[in-house]
Amino acid sequence: MDKKIEKKKWPPKKIAAIGGIAVFVFFVLYIFVFGDKSSKFNVEKDRITISTVSYGPFQEFIAVTGTVQPIETFFLDVTEGGTVVTKFVEEGAHVKIGDPIIKLDNAQLTLSIIYNEANVFQQINNLRSARLAFEQSLLSLNRQLLDLDYQILSQKRLFDTNKKLYEKNLISENEFKNTKDQYDYLVKSRELTYRTYYQDSLSRAGQIASLEFSTETLQNNLQVTKQQLENLTVKAPIKGQLTRLTAEIGQSIRQGENLGQIDDIENFRVRVAVDEYFIDRVSVGQGGQFTFSGSEYALVISTVFPEVSNGRFQVDMHFVGEAPKGIRRGQTLHIKLELGELSNATLVDRGGFYQTTGGQWIFVLNQNETEAVRRPIKLGRQNPQVFEVLDGLAEGEKVVTSSYDNYGDIEKLIIN
């Protein structure tokens, strides 16, 4: 008799299948609930720039461009017009103080000198004649006074004698009075002659003073005219190089016209253009450095020009010590202009990441350098090489500093 075999409800295969499905569902749920849901992006290591966060000396500076200029430039403006008759030197020549550069001719000025000289000679002759007449008048009046003094002295003796005789009734009263009247007349004549002498002296002295002043004025005018004639020869006022000369032989030059310029080639300054963003952080006394022919040189700001043009303002910088040998006018220098004092800080290299993040976050690598996770940071001061890290990074950590343009909102980089 056959036995009835009961069918098992949970065969092993079925149990295994159900268990596998359960494990798969649990895994999926785990990934969904507890797994890393951050967006990822695969990058090749050799296509990114990895920098190490450091701690060390930091100085805030900006990179600026300066142009070498002579510290002194003299513009050759002619004080008198004329026609160019001689060129003593050519453009580019080195000149010393007083060296002639060009000579002008001015016929009107020459005639003016001749006319002024004639006036001076005539006035000098008038002065001499007036002085001679004055001396002759003085001699004549002095002679008259001398004669009157002699007559008064003689008449006084006669008067004193006749007075005694009259008192003794030895002469008549009429004879005595005649003697007295003659004496009084001589005394009054002398007073009148002396007054005439005094007034004539004052008058002639005034006349001579006027002639002397007029003569001096004419002589001064003549001297000025002669100086104008000398100015027709344009001379170098400073030692330097004649960097520009526009005059040619036969050219007519107007008064006040500029003919060129002389540059002091022994002393230089550097004219620097700075972005207006830094106008409140740049002042006289701040320093800067540049490299020339392999050596480092220092500059210091001497003048800050407040006018802003096209978003930039200008400063003048002078060399600290001697200027580099071989430096030339118009040469361009790349300068590190200091904006602050040297101090220690946590630093991260500059890179393209800043254009995307604005310095608010950065990708930080793990120890194995297989992943880089986005982390918020805070940056402070900067210079063309590094940023100062205020928060979010520690010394020794490695970060991606190359451009983030292709990463979008990616939160993790997988580095291959």
Solvent accessible surface area in square Angstrom, and as a share of the most:
residue,aa,sasa,rsa
1,M,234,1.04
2,D,135,0.70
3,K,183,0.77
4,K,192,0.81
5,I,160,0.81
6,E,151,0.68
7,K,191,0.81
8,K,161,0.68
9,K,173,0.73
10,W,152,0.53
11,P,50,0.32
12,P,105,0.66
13,K,176,0.75
14,K,95,0.40
15,I,95,0.48
16,A,72,0.56
17,A,58,0.45
18,I,80,0.41
19,G,35,0.34
20,G,43,0.41
21,I,113,0.57
22,A,57,0.44
23,V,103,0.59
24,F,131,0.55
25,V,71,0.41
26,F,138,0.58
27,F,117,0.49
28,V,69,0.40
29,L,99,0.49
30,Y,106,0.40
31,I,85,0.43
32,F,148,0.62
33,V,82,0.47
34,F,146,0.61
35,G,16,0.15
36,D,82,0.43
37,K,153,0.65
38,S,31,0.20
39,S,50,0.32
40,K,92,0.39
41,F,75,0.31
42,N,102,0.52
43,V,14,0.08
44,E,89,0.40
45,K,91,0.39
46,D,125,0.65
47,R,187,0.68
48,I,21,0.11
49,T,72,0.42
50,I,51,0.26
51,S,9,0.06
52,T,69,0.40
53,V,1,0.01
54,S,51,0.33
55,Y,119,0.45
56,G,13,0.13
57,P,95,0.60
58,F,3,0.01
59,Q,45,0.20
60,E,11,0.05
61,F,19,0.08
62,I,23,0.12
63,A,73,0.57
64,V,11,0.06
65,T,66,0.38
66,G,1,0.01
67,T,54,0.31
68,V,0,0.00
69,Q,49,0.22
70,P,6,0.04
71,I,67,0.34
72,E,81,0.36
73,T,45,0.26
74,F,85,0.35
75,F,111,0.46
76,L,5,0.03
77,D,78,0.40
78,V,5,0.03
79,T,76,0.44
80,E,25,0.11
81,G,15,0.15
82,G,14,0.13
83,T,54,0.32
84,V,1,0.01
85,V,69,0.39
86,T,48,0.28
87,K,43,0.18
88,F,93,0.39
89,V,37,0.21
90,E,108,0.48
91,E,98,0.44
92,G,32,0.30
93,A,30,0.23
94,H,125,0.56
95,V,5,0.03
96,K,129,0.55
97,I,126,0.64
98,G,37,0.36
99,D,39,0.20
100,P,51,0.32
101,I,0,0.00
102,I,0,0.00
103,K,90,0.38
104,L,2,0.01
105,D,77,0.40
106,N,35,0.18
107,A,70,0.55
108,Q,146,0.65
109,L,18,0.09
110,T,56,0.32
111,L,118,0.59
112,S,42,0.27
113,I,14,0.07
114,I,99,0.50
115,Y,145,0.55
116,N,23,0.12
117,E,51,0.23
118,A,56,0.44
119,N,37,0.19
120,V,5,0.03
121,F,125,0.52
122,Q,114,0.51
123,Q,27,0.12
124,I,41,0.21
125,N,80,0.41
126,N,64,0.33
127,L,14,0.07
128,R,156,0.57
129,S,70,0.45
130,A,12,0.09
131,R,99,0.36
132,L,101,0.50
133,A,40,0.31
134,F,32,0.13
135,E,96,0.43
136,Q,106,0.47
137,S,22,0.14
138,L,42,0.21
139,L,108,0.54
140,S,44,0.29
141,L,17,0.08
142,N,67,0.34
143,R,144,0.52
144,Q,83,0.37
145,L,17,0.08
146,L,125,0.62
147,D,70,0.36
148,L,24,0.12
149,D,55,0.28
150,Y,154,0.58
151,Q,80,0.36
152,I,26,0.13
153,L,92,0.46
154,S,47,0.30
155,Q,22,0.10
156,K,80,0.34
157,R,153,0.56
158,L,88,0.44
159,F,30,0.12
160,D,55,0.28
161,T,70,0.41
162,N,10,0.05
163,K,90,0.38
164,K,133,0.56
165,L,56,0.28
166,Y,71,0.27
167,E,117,0.53
168,K,143,0.61
169,N,133,0.68
170,L,116,0.58
171,I,32,0.16
172,S,65,0.42
173,E,84,0.38
174,N,103,0.53
175,E,84,0.38
176,F,27,0.11
177,K,103,0.44
178,N,86,0.44
179,T,9,0.05
180,K,83,0.35
181,D,88,0.46
182,Q,83,0.37
183,Y,40,0.15
184,D,49,0.25
185,Y,139,0.53
186,L,9,0.04
187,V,47,0.27
188,K,137,0.58
189,S,23,0.15
190,R,78,0.29
191,E,92,0.41
192,L,108,0.54
193,T,18,0.10
194,Y,108,0.41
195,R,137,0.50
196,T,69,0.40
197,Y,53,0.20
198,Y,108,0.41
199,Q,106,0.47
200,D,34,0.18
201,S,23,0.15
202,L,96,0.48
203,S,76,0.49
204,R,63,0.23
205,A,49,0.38
206,G,41,0.40
207,Q,97,0.43
208,I,19,0.10
209,A,54,0.42
210,S,70,0.45
211,L,31,0.15
212,E,67,0.30
213,F,146,0.61
214,S,38,0.25
215,T,8,0.05
216,E,99,0.44
217,T,53,0.31
218,L,39,0.20
219,Q,79,0.35
220,N,81,0.42
221,N,68,0.35
222,L,18,0.09
223,Q,110,0.49
224,V,87,0.50
225,T,9,0.05
226,K,76,0.32
227,Q,84,0.37
228,Q,54,0.24
229,L,68,0.34
230,E,107,0.48
231,N,49,0.25
232,L,5,0.03
233,T,29,0.17
234,V,17,0.10
235,K,111,0.47
236,A,2,0.01
237,P,45,0.28
238,I,25,0.13
239,K,113,0.48
240,G,4,0.04
241,Q,50,0.22
242,L,0,0.00
243,T,36,0.21
244,R,83,0.30
245,L,14,0.07
246,T,67,0.39
247,A,0,0.00
248,E,99,0.44
249,I,107,0.54
250,G,50,0.48
251,Q,60,0.27
252,S,87,0.56
253,I,4,0.02
254,R,179,0.65
255,Q,131,0.58
256,G,47,0.45
257,E,47,0.21
258,N,50,0.26
259,L,1,0.01
260,G,0,0.00
261,Q,18,0.08
262,I,0,0.00
263,D,0,0.00
264,D,20,0.11
265,I,56,0.28
266,E,114,0.51
267,N,74,0.38
268,F,22,0.09
269,R,64,0.24
270,V,0,0.00
271,R,51,0.18
272,V,1,0.00
273,A,31,0.24
274,V,0,0.00
275,D,58,0.30
276,E,81,0.37
277,Y,165,0.63
278,F,37,0.16
279,I,67,0.34
280,D,123,0.64
281,R,94,0.34
282,V,10,0.06
283,S,60,0.39
284,V,96,0.55
285,G,52,0.50
286,Q,38,0.17
287,G,17,0.17
288,G,0,0.00
289,Q,45,0.20
290,F,5,0.02
291,T,90,0.52
292,F,29,0.12
293,S,104,0.67
294,G,75,0.72
295,S,52,0.34
296,E,105,0.47
297,Y,63,0.24
298,A,39,0.30
299,L,2,0.01
300,V,49,0.28
301,I,2,0.01
302,S,40,0.26
303,T,54,0.31
304,V,40,0.23
305,F,71,0.29
306,P,109,0.69
307,E,138,0.62
308,V,61,0.35
309,S,65,0.42
310,N,152,0.78
311,G,26,0.25
312,R,105,0.38
313,F,1,0.00
314,Q,79,0.35
315,V,0,0.00
316,D,5,0.03
317,M,0,0.00
318,H,61,0.27
319,F,25,0.11
320,V,89,0.51
321,G,66,0.63
322,E,139,0.62
323,A,29,0.23
324,P,5,0.03
325,K,171,0.72
326,G,47,0.45
327,I,6,0.03
328,R,156,0.57
329,R,120,0.44
330,G,46,0.44
331,Q,63,0.28
332,T,72,0.42
333,L,7,0.03
334,H,141,0.63
335,I,2,0.01
336,K,80,0.34
337,L,0,0.00
338,E,36,0.16
339,L,17,0.08
340,G,25,0.24
341,E,147,0.66
342,L,116,0.58
343,S,46,0.29
344,N,97,0.50
345,A,8,0.06
346,T,28,0.16
347,L,16,0.08
348,V,1,0.00
349,D,64,0.33
350,R,82,0.30
351,G,27,0.26
352,G,26,0.25
353,F,0,0.00
354,Y,67,0.25
355,Q,138,0.61
356,T,60,0.35
357,T,8,0.05
358,G,44,0.43
359,G,5,0.05
360,Q,128,0.57
361,W,30,0.11
362,I,0,0.00
363,F,0,0.00
364,V,9,0.05
365,L,15,0.07
366,N,60,0.31
367,Q,186,0.83
368,N,120,0.62
369,E,36,0.16
370,T,64,0.37
371,E,54,0.24
372,A,0,0.00
373,V,73,0.42
374,R,86,0.31
375,R,81,0.29
376,P,105,0.66
377,I,15,0.08
378,K,122,0.52
379,L,29,0.14
380,G,31,0.30
381,R,80,0.29
382,Q,66,0.29
383,N,9,0.05
384,P,60,0.38
385,Q,114,0.51
386,V,25,0.14
387,F,2,0.01
388,E,21,0.10
389,V,11,0.06
390,L,94,0.47
391,D,95,0.49
392,G,25,0.24
393,L,20,0.10
394,A,55,0.43
395,E,116,0.52
396,G,46,0.44
397,E,47,0.21
398,K,78,0.33
399,V,0,0.00
400,V,0,0.00
401,T,2,0.01
402,S,23,0.15
403,S,53,0.34
404,Y,2,0.01
405,D,110,0.57
406,N,128,0.66
407,Y,17,0.07
408,G,54,0.52
409,D,125,0.65
410,I,28,0.14
411,E,82,0.37
412,K,26,0.11
413,L,0,0.00
414,I,41,0.21
415,I,13,0.06
416,N,110,0.56
